[in-house]
Amino acid sequence: MSDAFIKIGASDQIAKEFTEMNVAMHNGSLFEDYFRNRPDILGRVKIKDFAAEFAIKYNEQ
C-alpha cells in the first residue's frame, strides 16, 4: 500500500504512517481504547447547530 502512495507523490513518511493507520483500522487496534472507554450516551449536539454557534463565536474576534 505504501508503494501506491509514493507513486502518487506522497512522501515516504506519509506513505508509511498512512499504511500503519490503515492496518490498525483493519486489525481493530486503532479503536481498542474507544471501545474500552465508550461513553454510555453520545452527545446530542448536531453538527449544523455546532457550526452555527462556532461561526458566531469565531466571527466575534
PDBQT receptor file of N, H, CA, C and O in Angstrom, charges set to zero:
ATOM      1  N   MET A   1       0.814  -1.181   0.000  1.00  0.00    +0.000 N 
ATOM      2  CA  MET A   1       0.000   0.000   0.000  1.00  0.00    +0.000 C 
ATOM      3  C   MET A   1       0.868   1.259   0.000  1.00  0.00    +0.000 C 
ATOM      4  O   MET A   1       0.561   2.213  -0.714  1.00  0.00    +0.000 OA
ATOM      5  N   SER A   2       1.934   1.277   0.779  1.00  0.00    +0.000 N 
ATOM      6  H   SER A   2       2.183   0.501   1.360  1.00  0.00    +0.000 HD
ATOM      7  CA  SER A   2       2.749   2.489   0.829  1.00  0.00    +0.000 C 
ATOM      8  C   SER A   2       3.378   2.788  -0.530  1.00  0.00    +0.000 C 
ATOM      9  O   SER A   2       3.619   3.950  -0.856  1.00  0.00    +0.000 OA
ATOM     10  N   ASP A   3       3.644   1.761  -1.317  1.00  0.00    +0.000 N 
ATOM     11  H   ASP A   3       3.449   0.817  -1.052  1.00  0.00    +0.000 HD
ATOM     12  CA  ASP A   3       4.189   1.997  -2.662  1.00  0.00    +0.000 C 
ATOM     13  C   ASP A   3       3.205   2.795  -3.516  1.00  0.00    +0.000 C 
ATOM     14  O   ASP A   3       3.604   3.657  -4.299  1.00  0.00    +0.000 OA
ATOM     15  N   ALA A   4       1.926   2.497  -3.358  1.00  0.00    +0.000 N 
ATOM     16  H   ALA A   4       1.601   1.797  -2.723  1.00  0.00    +0.000 HD
ATOM     17  CA  ALA A   4       0.906   3.224  -4.123  1.00  0.00    +0.000 C 
ATOM     18  C   ALA A   4       0.898   4.700  -3.744  1.00  0.00    +0.000 C 
ATOM     19  O   ALA A   4       0.750   5.562  -4.610  1.00  0.00    +0.000 OA
ATOM     20  N   PHE A   5       1.057   4.996  -2.459  1.00  0.00    +0.000 N 
ATOM     21  H   PHE A   5       1.178   4.295  -1.755  1.00  0.00    +0.000 HD
ATOM     22  CA  PHE A   5       1.095   6.394  -2.027  1.00  0.00    +0.000 C 
ATOM     23  C   PHE A   5       2.331   7.107  -2.563  1.00  0.00    +0.000 C 
ATOM     24  O   PHE A   5       2.259   8.266  -2.974  1.00  0.00    +0.000 OA
ATOM     25  N   ILE A   6       3.439   6.425  -2.556  1.00  0.00    +0.000 N 
ATOM     26  H   ILE A   6       3.497   5.484  -2.222  1.00  0.00    +0.000 HD
ATOM     27  CA  ILE A   6       4.675   7.014  -3.073  1.00  0.00    +0.000 C 
ATOM     28  C   ILE A   6       4.537   7.288  -4.567  1.00  0.00    +0.000 C 
ATOM     29  O   ILE A   6       5.015   8.312  -5.056  1.00  0.00    +0.000 OA
ATOM     30  N   LYS A   7       3.889   6.382  -5.290  1.00  0.00    +0.000 N 
ATOM     31  H   LYS A   7       3.501   5.551  -4.892  1.00  0.00    +0.000 HD
ATOM     32  CA  LYS A   7       3.694   6.564  -6.729  1.00  0.00    +0.000 C 
ATOM     33  C   LYS A   7       2.851   7.791  -7.048  1.00  0.00    +0.000 C 
ATOM     34  O   LYS A   7       3.032   8.409  -8.097  1.00  0.00    +0.000 OA
ATOM     35  N   ILE A   8       1.930   8.151  -6.153  1.00  0.00    +0.000 N 
ATOM     36  H   ILE A   8       1.783   7.649  -5.301  1.00  0.00    +0.000 HD
ATOM     37  CA  ILE A   8       1.103   9.334  -6.422  1.00  0.00    +0.000 C 
ATOM     38  C   ILE A   8       1.701  10.607  -5.820  1.00  0.00    +0.000 C 
ATOM     39  O   ILE A   8       1.070  11.664  -5.850  1.00  0.00    +0.000 OA
ATOM     40  N   GLY A   9       2.914  10.507  -5.275  1.00  0.00    +0.000 N 
ATOM     41  H   GLY A   9       3.426   9.648  -5.251  1.00  0.00    +0.000 HD
ATOM     42  CA  GLY A   9       3.629  11.700  -4.846  1.00  0.00    +0.000 C 
ATOM     43  C   GLY A   9       3.710  11.937  -3.357  1.00  0.00    +0.000 C 
ATOM     44  O   GLY A   9       4.240  12.965  -2.934  1.00  0.00    +0.000 OA
ATOM     45  N   ALA A  10       3.205  11.026  -2.545  1.00  0.00    +0.000 N 
ATOM     46  H   ALA A  10       2.775  10.191  -2.888  1.00  0.00    +0.000 HD
ATOM     47  CA  ALA A  10       3.307  11.194  -1.095  1.00  0.00    +0.000 C 
ATOM     48  C   ALA A  10       4.742  10.940  -0.650  1.00  0.00    +0.000 C 
ATOM     49  O   ALA A  10       5.470  10.170  -1.277  1.00  0.00    +0.000 OA
ATOM     50  N   SER A  11       5.140  11.592   0.431  1.00  0.00    +0.000 N 
ATOM     51  H   SER A  11       4.549  12.218   0.940  1.00  0.00    +0.000 HD
ATOM     52  CA  SER A  11       6.479  11.354   0.971  1.00  0.00    +0.000 C 
ATOM     53  C   SER A  11       6.547   9.956   1.578  1.00  0.00    +0.000 C 
ATOM     54  O   SER A  11       5.519   9.341   1.861  1.00  0.00    +0.000 OA
ATOM     55  N   ASP A  12       7.767   9.463   1.774  1.00  0.00    +0.000 N 
ATOM     56  H   ASP A  12       8.602   9.963   1.544  1.00  0.00    +0.000 HD
ATOM     57  CA  ASP A  12       7.948   8.148   2.392  1.00  0.00    +0.000 C 
ATOM     58  C   ASP A  12       7.292   8.104   3.773  1.00  0.00    +0.000 C 
ATOM     59  O   ASP A  12       6.652   7.115   4.129  1.00  0.00    +0.000 OA
ATOM     60  N   GLN A  13       7.454   9.174   4.544  1.00  0.00    +0.000 N 
ATOM     61  H   GLN A  13       7.974   9.978   4.254  1.00  0.00    +0.000 HD
ATOM     62  CA  GLN A  13       6.902   9.229   5.898  1.00  0.00    +0.000 C 
ATOM     63  C   GLN A  13       5.374   9.169   5.887  1.00  0.00    +0.000 C 
ATOM     64  O   GLN A  13       4.775   8.408   6.646  1.00  0.00    +0.000 OA
ATOM     65  N   ILE A  14       4.749   9.967   5.030  1.00  0.00    +0.000 N 
ATOM     66  H   ILE A  14       5.235  10.586   4.413  1.00  0.00    +0.000 HD
ATOM     67  CA  ILE A  14       3.285   9.971   4.934  1.00  0.00    +0.000 C 
ATOM     68  C   ILE A  14       2.789   8.599   4.478  1.00  0.00    +0.000 C 
ATOM     69  O   ILE A  14       1.820   8.078   5.030  1.00  0.00    +0.000 OA
ATOM     70  N   ALA A  15       3.434   8.021   3.496  1.00  0.00    +0.000 N 
ATOM     71  H   ALA A  15       4.222   8.444   3.049  1.00  0.00    +0.000 HD
ATOM     72  CA  ALA A  15       3.038   6.695   2.995  1.00  0.00    +0.000 C 
ATOM     73  C   ALA A  15       3.137   5.658   4.097  1.00  0.00    +0.000 C 
ATOM     74  O   ALA A  15       2.239   4.830   4.249  1.00  0.00    +0.000 OA
ATOM     75  N   LYS A  16       4.213   5.689   4.867  1.00  0.00    +0.000 N 
ATOM     76  H   LYS A  16       4.943   6.362   4.743  1.00  0.00    +0.000 HD
ATOM     77  CA  LYS A  16       4.413   4.731   5.958  1.00  0.00    +0.000 C 
ATOM     78  C   LYS A  16       3.342   4.903   7.031  1.00  0.00    +0.000 C 
ATOM     79  O   LYS A  16       2.745   3.923   7.477  1.00  0.00    +0.000 OA
ATOM     80  N   GLU A  17       3.095   6.151   7.450  1.00  0.00    +0.000 N 
ATOM     81  H   GLU A  17       3.580   6.947   7.088  1.00  0.00    +0.000 HD
ATOM     82  CA  GLU A  17       2.142   6.388   8.528  1.00  0.00    +0.000 C 
ATOM     83  C   GLU A  17       0.705   6.102   8.101  1.00  0.00    +0.000 C 
ATOM     84  O   GLU A  17      -0.083   5.586   8.893  1.00  0.00    +0.000 OA
ATOM     85  N   PHE A  18       0.362   6.427   6.872  1.00  0.00    +0.000 N 
ATOM     86  H   PHE A  18       1.002   6.846   6.228  1.00  0.00    +0.000 HD
ATOM     87  CA  PHE A  18      -0.989   6.135   6.397  1.00  0.00    +0.000 C 
ATOM     88  C   PHE A  18      -1.200   4.623   6.319  1.00  0.00    +0.000 C 
ATOM     89  O   PHE A  18      -2.273   4.125   6.657  1.00  0.00    +0.000 OA
ATOM     90  N   THR A  19      -0.190   3.908   5.881  1.00  0.00    +0.000 N 
ATOM     91  H   THR A  19       0.682   4.313   5.606  1.00  0.00    +0.000 HD
ATOM     92  CA  THR A  19      -0.277   2.450   5.807  1.00  0.00    +0.000 C 
ATOM     93  C   THR A  19      -0.437   1.852   7.204  1.00  0.00    +0.000 C 
ATOM     94  O   THR A  19      -1.242   0.942   7.402  1.00  0.00    +0.000 OA
ATOM     95  N   GLU A  20       0.330   2.363   8.176  1.00  0.00    +0.000 N 
ATOM     96  H   GLU A  20       0.984   3.103   8.015  1.00  0.00    +0.000 HD
ATOM     97  CA  GLU A  20       0.205   1.883   9.554  1.00  0.00    +0.000 C 
ATOM     98  C   GLU A  20      -1.203   2.137  10.099  1.00  0.00    +0.000 C 
ATOM     99  O   GLU A  20      -1.782   1.278  10.764  1.00  0.00    +0.000 OA
ATOM    100  N   MET A  21      -1.748   3.325   9.812  1.00  0.00    +0.000 N 
ATOM    101  H   MET A  21      -1.277   4.023   9.272  1.00  0.00    +0.000 HD
ATOM    102  CA  MET A  21      -3.088   3.654  10.275  1.00  0.00    +0.000 C 
ATOM    103  C   MET A  21      -4.118   2.709   9.652  1.00  0.00    +0.000 C 
ATOM    104  O   MET A  21      -5.027   2.233  10.332  1.00  0.00    +0.000 OA
ATOM    105  N   ASN A  22      -3.967   2.448   8.376  1.00  0.00    +0.000 N 
ATOM    106  H   ASN A  22      -3.228   2.834   7.824  1.00  0.00    +0.000 HD
ATOM    107  CA  ASN A  22      -4.899   1.568   7.678  1.00  0.00    +0.000 C 
ATOM    108  C   ASN A  22      -4.848   0.150   8.249  1.00  0.00    +0.000 C 
ATOM    109  O   ASN A  22      -5.889  -0.479   8.441  1.00  0.00    +0.000 OA
ATOM    110  N   VAL A  23      -3.664  -0.344   8.515  1.00  0.00    +0.000 N 
ATOM    111  H   VAL A  23      -2.819   0.167   8.359  1.00  0.00    +0.000 HD
ATOM    112  CA  VAL A  23      -3.518  -1.677   9.116  1.00  0.00    +0.000 C 
ATOM    113  C   VAL A  23      -4.186  -1.696  10.487  1.00  0.00    +0.000 C 
ATOM    114  O   VAL A  23      -4.893  -2.648  10.817  1.00  0.00    +0.000 OA
ATOM    115  N   ALA A  24      -3.967  -0.645  11.295  1.00  0.00    +0.000 N 
ATOM    116  H   ALA A  24      -3.392   0.129  11.028  1.00  0.00    +0.000 HD
ATOM    117  CA  ALA A  24      -4.553  -0.575  12.634  1.00  0.00    +0.000 C 
ATOM    118  C   ALA A  24      -6.071  -0.510  12.572  1.00  0.00    +0.000 C 
ATOM    119  O   ALA A  24      -6.750  -1.078  13.427  1.00  0.00    +0.000 OA
ATOM    120  N   MET A  25      -6.613   0.177  11.566  1.00  0.00    +0.000 N 
ATOM    121  H   MET A  25      -6.061   0.638  10.871  1.00  0.00    +0.000 HD
ATOM    122  CA  MET A  25      -8.072   0.227  11.412  1.00  0.00    +0.000 C 
ATOM    123  C   MET A  25      -8.622  -1.169  11.121  1.00  0.00    +0.000 C 
ATOM    124  O   MET A  25      -9.648  -1.568  11.673  1.00  0.00    +0.000 OA
ATOM    125  N   HIS A  26      -7.943  -1.895  10.263  1.00  0.00    +0.000 N 
ATOM    126  H   HIS A  26      -7.110  -1.571   9.815  1.00  0.00    +0.000 HD
ATOM    127  CA  HIS A  26      -8.453  -3.194   9.831  1.00  0.00    +0.000 C 
ATOM    128  C   HIS A  26      -8.221  -4.302  10.845  1.00  0.00    +0.000 C 
ATOM    129  O   HIS A  26      -8.968  -5.280  10.861  1.00  0.00    +0.000 OA
ATOM    130  N   ASN A  27      -7.195  -4.173  11.701  1.00  0.00    +0.000 N 
ATOM    131  H   ASN A  27      -6.588  -3.378  11.688  1.00  0.00    +0.000 HD
ATOM    132  CA  ASN A  27      -6.997  -5.223  12.711  1.00  0.00    +0.000 C 
ATOM    133  C   ASN A  27      -7.670  -4.868  14.037  1.00  0.00    +0.000 C 
ATOM    134  O   ASN A  27      -7.636  -5.657  14.982  1.00  0.00    +0.000 OA
ATOM    135  N   GLY A  28      -8.283  -3.679  14.107  1.00  0.00    +0.000 N 
ATOM    136  H   GLY A  28      -8.311  -3.039  13.339  1.00  0.00    +0.000 HD
ATOM    137  CA  GLY A  28      -9.048  -3.286  15.281  1.00  0.00    +0.000 C 
ATOM    138  C   GLY A  28      -8.271  -2.554  16.351  1.00  0.00    +0.000 C 
ATOM    139  O   GLY A  28      -8.871  -2.021  17.285  1.00  0.00    +0.000 OA
ATOM    140  N   SER A  29      -6.959  -2.511  16.246  1.00  0.00    +0.000 N 
ATOM    141  H   SER A  29      -6.472  -2.943  15.487  1.00  0.00    +0.000 HD
ATOM    142  CA  SER A  29      -6.166  -1.890  17.312  1.00  0.00    +0.000 C 
ATOM    143  C   SER A  29      -6.347  -0.373  17.392  1.00  0.00    +0.000 C 
ATOM    144  O   SER A  29      -6.140   0.214  18.454  1.00  0.00    +0.000 OA
ATOM    145  N   LEU A  30      -6.726   0.264  16.296  1.00  0.00    +0.000 N 
ATOM    146  H   LEU A  30      -6.894  -0.212  15.433  1.00  0.00    +0.000 HD
ATOM    147  CA  LEU A  30      -6.925   1.715  16.306  1.00  0.00    +0.000 C 
ATOM    148  C   LEU A  30      -8.076   2.112  17.219  1.00  0.00    +0.000 C 
ATOM    149  O   LEU A  30      -8.046   3.186  17.820  1.00  0.00    +0.000 OA
ATOM    150  N   PHE A  31      -9.081   1.265  17.328  1.00  0.00    +0.000 N 
ATOM    151  H   PHE A  31      -9.105   0.392  16.839  1.00  0.00    +0.000 HD
ATOM    152  CA  PHE A  31     -10.297   1.594  18.068  1.00  0.00    +0.000 C 
ATOM    153  C   PHE A  31     -10.376   0.934  19.442  1.00  0.00    +0.000 C 
ATOM    154  O   PHE A  31     -11.386   1.080  20.130  1.00  0.00    +0.000 OA
ATOM    155  N   GLU A  32      -9.341   0.215  19.856  1.00  0.00    +0.000 N 
ATOM    156  H   GLU A  32      -8.520   0.096  19.297  1.00  0.00    +0.000 HD
ATOM    157  CA  GLU A  32      -9.386  -0.511  21.130  1.00  0.00    +0.000 C 
ATOM    158  C   GLU A  32      -9.727   0.404  22.300  1.00  0.00    +0.000 C 
ATOM    159  O   GLU A  32     -10.601   0.080  23.104  1.00  0.00    +0.000 OA
ATOM    160  N   ASP A  33      -9.052   1.531  22.402  1.00  0.00    +0.000 N 
ATOM    161  H   ASP A  33      -8.342   1.794  21.748  1.00  0.00    +0.000 HD
ATOM    162  CA  ASP A  33      -9.279   2.425  23.532  1.00  0.00    +0.000 C 
ATOM    163  C   ASP A  33     -10.698   2.986  23.516  1.00  0.00    +0.000 C 
ATOM    164  O   ASP A  33     -11.337   3.090  24.563  1.00  0.00    +0.000 OA
ATOM    165  N   TYR A  34     -11.184   3.342  22.350  1.00  0.00    +0.000 N 
ATOM    166  H   TYR A  34     -10.665   3.258  21.499  1.00  0.00    +0.000 HD
ATOM    167  CA  TYR A  34     -12.551   3.862  22.258  1.00  0.00    +0.000 C 
ATOM    168  C   TYR A  34     -13.552   2.819  22.755  1.00  0.00    +0.000 C 
ATOM    169  O   TYR A  34     -14.427   3.139  23.559  1.00  0.00    +0.000 OA
ATOM    170  N   PHE A  35     -13.434   1.589  22.290  1.00  0.00    +0.000 N 
ATOM    171  H   PHE A  35     -12.723   1.329  21.637  1.00  0.00    +0.000 HD
ATOM    172  CA  PHE A  35     -14.387   0.566  22.685  1.00  0.00    +0.000 C 
ATOM    173  C   PHE A  35     -14.269   0.203  24.164  1.00  0.00    +0.000 C 
ATOM    174  O   PHE A  35     -15.258  -0.177  24.790  1.00  0.00    +0.000 OA
ATOM    175  N   ARG A  36     -13.067   0.318  24.722  1.00  0.00    +0.000 N 
ATOM    176  H   ARG A  36     -12.264   0.626  24.213  1.00  0.00    +0.000 HD
ATOM    177  CA  ARG A  36     -12.884   0.079  26.158  1.00  0.00    +0.000 C 
ATOM    178  C   ARG A  36     -13.524   1.183  26.992  1.00  0.00    +0.000 C 
ATOM    179  O   ARG A  36     -14.010   0.932  28.095  1.00  0.00    +0.000 OA
ATOM    180  N   ASN A  37     -13.524   2.409  26.460  1.00  0.00    +0.000 N 
ATOM    181  H   ASN A  37     -13.129   2.613  25.564  1.00  0.00    +0.000 HD
ATOM    182  CA  ASN A  37     -13.979   3.573  27.220  1.00  0.00    +0.000 C 
ATOM    183  C   ASN A  37     -15.149   4.290  26.559  1.00  0.00    +0.000 C 
ATOM    184  O   ASN A  37     -15.327   5.494  26.743  1.00  0.00    +0.000 OA
ATOM    185  N   ARG A  38     -15.930   3.568  25.805  1.00  0.00    +0.000 N 
ATOM    186  H   ARG A  38     -15.784   2.590  25.655  1.00  0.00    +0.000 HD
ATOM    187  CA  ARG A  38     -17.039   4.153  25.062  1.00  0.00    +0.000 C 
ATOM    188  C   ARG A  38     -18.019   4.839  26.018  1.00  0.00    +0.000 C 
ATOM    189  O   ARG A  38     -18.384   4.273  27.049  1.00  0.00    +0.000 OA
ATOM    190  N   PRO A  39     -18.442   6.059  25.674  1.00  0.00    +0.000 N 
ATOM    191  CA  PRO A  39     -19.416   6.740  26.536  1.00  0.00    +0.000 C 
ATOM    192  C   PRO A  39     -20.767   6.031  26.489  1.00  0.00    +0.000 C 
ATOM    193  O   PRO A  39     -21.135   5.442  25.473  1.00  0.00    +0.000 OA
ATOM    194  N   ASP A  40     -21.500   6.096  27.599  1.00  0.00    +0.000 N 
ATOM    195  H   ASP A  40     -21.201   6.575  28.424  1.00  0.00    +0.000 HD
ATOM    196  CA  ASP A  40     -22.830   5.485  27.646  1.00  0.00    +0.000 C 
ATOM    197  C   ASP A  40     -23.790   6.204  26.715  1.00  0.00    +0.000 C 
ATOM    198  O   ASP A  40     -24.605   5.579  26.037  1.00  0.00    +0.000 OA
ATOM    199  N   ILE A  41     -23.683   7.529  26.690  1.00  0.00    +0.000 N 
ATOM    200  H   ILE A  41     -23.021   8.038  27.241  1.00  0.00    +0.000 HD
ATOM    201  CA  ILE A  41     -24.575   8.334  25.862  1.00  0.00    +0.000 C 
ATOM    202  C   ILE A  41     -23.719   9.288  25.032  1.00  0.00    +0.000 C 
ATOM    203  O   ILE A  41     -22.871  10.001  25.569  1.00  0.00    +0.000 OA
ATOM    204  N   LEU A  42     -23.944   9.295  23.744  1.00  0.00    +0.000 N 
ATOM    205  H   LEU A  42     -24.633   8.716  23.308  1.00  0.00    +0.000 HD
ATOM    206  CA  LEU A  42     -23.233  10.238  22.886  1.00  0.00    +0.000 C 
ATOM    207  C   LEU A  42     -23.908  11.595  22.971  1.00  0.00    +0.000 C 
ATOM    208  O   LEU A  42     -25.073  11.689  23.356  1.00  0.00    +0.000 OA
ATOM    209  N   GLY A  43     -23.187  12.637  22.617  1.00  0.00    +0.000 N 
ATOM    210  H   GLY A  43     -22.240  12.561  22.304  1.00  0.00    +0.000 HD
ATOM    211  CA  GLY A  43     -23.743  13.978  22.672  1.00  0.00    +0.000 C 
ATOM    212  C   GLY A  43     -24.950  14.144  21.768  1.00  0.00    +0.000 C 
ATOM    213  O   GLY A  43     -25.157  13.377  20.827  1.00  0.00    +0.000 OA
ATOM    214  N   ARG A  44     -25.729  15.146  22.069  1.00  0.00    +0.000 N 
ATOM    215  H   ARG A  44     -25.561  15.768  22.834  1.00  0.00    +0.000 HD
ATOM    216  CA  ARG A  44     -26.945  15.374  21.308  1.00  0.00    +0.000 C 
ATOM    217  C   ARG A  44     -26.822  16.589  20.390  1.00  0.00    +0.000 C 
ATOM    218  O   ARG A  44     -27.791  16.948  19.721  1.00  0.00    +0.000 OA
ATOM    219  N   VAL A  45     -25.666  17.222  20.345  1.00  0.00    +0.000 N 
ATOM    220  H   VAL A  45     -24.879  16.931  20.889  1.00  0.00    +0.000 HD
ATOM    221  CA  VAL A  45     -25.469  18.412  19.512  1.00  0.00    +0.000 C 
ATOM    222  C   VAL A  45     -25.261  17.982  18.062  1.00  0.00    +0.000 C 
ATOM    223  O   VAL A  45     -24.395  17.159  17.767  1.00  0.00    +0.000 OA
ATOM    224  N   LYS A  46     -26.049  18.539  17.179  1.00  0.00    +0.000 N 
ATOM    225  H   LYS A  46     -26.753  19.208  17.419  1.00  0.00    +0.000 HD
ATOM    226  CA  LYS A  46     -25.925  18.253  15.748  1.00  0.00    +0.000 C 
ATOM    227  C   LYS A  46     -24.843  19.150  15.154  1.00  0.00    +0.000 C 
ATOM    228  O   LYS A  46     -24.641  20.271  15.621  1.00  0.00    +0.000 OA
ATOM    229  N   ILE A  47     -24.150  18.667  14.133  1.00  0.00    +0.000 N 
ATOM    230  H   ILE A  47     -24.313  17.756  13.754  1.00  0.00    +0.000 HD
ATOM    231  CA  ILE A  47     -23.042  19.407  13.536  1.00  0.00    +0.000 C 
ATOM    232  C   ILE A  47     -23.501  20.757  12.993  1.00  0.00    +0.000 C 
ATOM    233  O   ILE A  47     -22.764  21.738  13.099  1.00  0.00    +0.000 OA
ATOM    234  N   LYS A  48     -24.686  20.830  12.420  1.00  0.00    +0.000 N 
ATOM    235  H   LYS A  48     -25.284  20.034  12.334  1.00  0.00    +0.000 HD
ATOM    236  CA  LYS A  48     -25.145  22.112  11.872  1.00  0.00    +0.000 C 
ATOM    237  C   LYS A  48     -25.383  23.123  12.991  1.00  0.00    +0.000 C 
ATOM    238  O   LYS A  48     -25.149  24.316  12.799  1.00  0.00    +0.000 OA
ATOM    239  N   ASP A  49     -25.843  22.665  14.155  1.00  0.00    +0.000 N 
ATOM    240  H   ASP A  49     -26.033  21.695  14.311  1.00  0.00    +0.000 HD
ATOM    241  CA  ASP A  49     -26.031  23.563  15.295  1.00  0.00    +0.000 C 
ATOM    242  C   ASP A  49     -24.683  24.030  15.851  1.00  0.00    +0.000 C 
ATOM    243  O   ASP A  49     -24.504  25.204  16.174  1.00  0.00    +0.000 OA
ATOM    244  N   PHE A  50     -23.746  23.095  15.955  1.00  0.00    +0.000 N 
ATOM    245  H   PHE A  50     -23.892  22.141  15.692  1.00  0.00    +0.000 HD
ATOM    246  CA  PHE A  50     -22.411  23.454  16.412  1.00  0.00    +0.000 C 
ATOM    247  C   PHE A  50     -21.771  24.453  15.456  1.00  0.00    +0.000 C 
ATOM    248  O   PHE A  50     -21.185  25.443  15.892  1.00  0.00    +0.000 OA
ATOM    249  N   ALA A  51     -21.879  24.197  14.153  1.00  0.00    +0.000 N 
ATOM    250  H   ALA A  51     -22.355  23.392  13.798  1.00  0.00    +0.000 HD
ATOM    251  CA  ALA A  51     -21.260  25.075  13.159  1.00  0.00    +0.000 C 
ATOM    252  C   ALA A  51     -21.829  26.478  13.227  1.00  0.00    +0.000 C 
ATOM    253  O   ALA A  51     -21.089  27.452  13.091  1.00  0.00    +0.000 OA
ATOM    254  N   ALA A  52     -23.129  26.598  13.434  1.00  0.00    +0.000 N 
ATOM    255  H   ALA A  52     -23.731  25.806  13.544  1.00  0.00    +0.000 HD
ATOM    256  CA  ALA A  52     -23.750  27.928  13.513  1.00  0.00    +0.000 C 
ATOM    257  C   ALA A  52     -23.238  28.672  14.739  1.00  0.00    +0.000 C 
ATOM    258  O   ALA A  52     -22.902  29.853  14.644  1.00  0.00    +0.000 OA
ATOM    259  N   GLU A  53     -23.172  28.011  15.874  1.00  0.00    +0.000 N 
ATOM    260  H   GLU A  53     -23.445  27.052  15.951  1.00  0.00    +0.000 HD
ATOM    261  CA  GLU A  53     -22.674  28.656  17.090  1.00  0.00    +0.000 C 
ATOM    262  C   GLU A  53     -21.190  28.972  16.974  1.00  0.00    +0.000 C 
ATOM    263  O   GLU A  53     -20.743  30.038  17.397  1.00  0.00    +0.000 OA
ATOM    264  N   PHE A  54     -20.429  28.050  16.404  1.00  0.00    +0.000 N 
ATOM    265  H   PHE A  54     -20.792  27.184  16.060  1.00  0.00    +0.000 HD
ATOM    266  CA  PHE A  54     -18.991  28.269  16.219  1.00  0.00    +0.000 C 
ATOM    267  C   PHE A  54     -18.750  29.487  15.332  1.00  0.00    +0.000 C 
ATOM    268  O   PHE A  54     -17.879  30.303  15.635  1.00  0.00    +0.000 OA
ATOM    269  N   ALA A  55     -19.507  29.624  14.240  1.00  0.00    +0.000 N 
ATOM    270  H   ALA A  55     -20.214  28.961  13.994  1.00  0.00    +0.000 HD
ATOM    271  CA  ALA A  55     -19.343  30.741  13.308  1.00  0.00    +0.000 C 
ATOM    272  C   ALA A  55     -19.585  32.063  14.017  1.00  0.00    +0.000 C 
ATOM    273  O   ALA A  55     -18.867  33.035  13.783  1.00  0.00    +0.000 OA
ATOM    274  N   ILE A  56     -20.577  32.104  14.869  1.00  0.00    +0.000 N 
ATOM    275  H   ILE A  56     -21.160  31.315  15.059  1.00  0.00    +0.000 HD
ATOM    276  CA  ILE A  56     -20.865  33.344  15.616  1.00  0.00    +0.000 C 
ATOM    277  C   ILE A  56     -19.677  33.697  16.509  1.00  0.00    +0.000 C 
ATOM    278  O   ILE A  56     -19.203  34.833  16.493  1.00  0.00    +0.000 OA
ATOM    279  N   LYS A  57     -19.203  32.743  17.275  1.00  0.00    +0.000 N 
ATOM    280  H   LYS A  57     -19.587  31.820  17.289  1.00  0.00    +0.000 HD
ATOM    281  CA  LYS A  57     -18.072  32.990  18.185  1.00  0.00    +0.000 C 
ATOM    282  C   LYS A  57     -16.800  33.326  17.417  1.00  0.00    +0.000 C 
ATOM    283  O   LYS A  57     -16.046  34.212  17.820  1.00  0.00    +0.000 OA
ATOM    284  N   TYR A  58     -16.560  32.630  16.322  1.00  0.00    +0.000 N 
ATOM    285  H   TYR A  58     -17.172  31.911  15.994  1.00  0.00    +0.000 HD
ATOM    286  CA  TYR A  58     -15.351  32.849  15.531  1.00  0.00    +0.000 C 
ATOM    287  C   TYR A  58     -15.338  34.254  14.942  1.00  0.00    +0.000 C 
ATOM    288  O   TYR A  58     -14.301  34.916  14.927  1.00  0.00    +0.000 OA
ATOM    289  N   ASN A  59     -16.475  34.700  14.463  1.00  0.00    +0.000 N 
ATOM    290  H   ASN A  59     -17.317  34.161  14.475  1.00  0.00    +0.000 HD
ATOM    291  CA  ASN A  59     -16.558  35.998  13.827  1.00  0.00    +0.000 C 
ATOM    292  C   ASN A  59     -16.595  37.163  14.801  1.00  0.00    +0.000 C 
ATOM    293  O   ASN A  59     -16.482  38.313  14.376  1.00  0.00    +0.000 OA
ATOM    294  N   GLU A  60     -16.749  36.903  16.100  1.00  0.00    +0.000 N 
ATOM    295  H   GLU A  60     -16.840  35.969  16.445  1.00  0.00    +0.000 HD
ATOM    296  CA  GLU A  60     -16.717  37.956  17.119  1.00  0.00    +0.000 C 
ATOM    297  C   GLU A  60     -15.319  38.508  17.303  1.00  0.00    +0.000 C 
ATOM    298  O   GLU A  60     -15.164  39.635  17.772  1.00  0.00    +0.000 OA
ATOM    299  N   GLN A  61     -14.319  37.762  16.955  1.00  0.00    +0.000 N 
ATOM    300  H   GLN A  61     -14.445  36.846  16.574  1.00  0.00    +0.000 HD
ATOM    301  CA  GLN A  61     -12.927  38.170  17.218  1.00  0.00    +0.000 C 
ATOM    302  C   GLN A  61     -12.486  39.302  16.347  1.00  0.00    +0.000 C 
ATOM    303  O   GLN A  61     -11.346  39.753  16.451  1.00  0.00    +0.000 OA
TER     304      GLN A  61
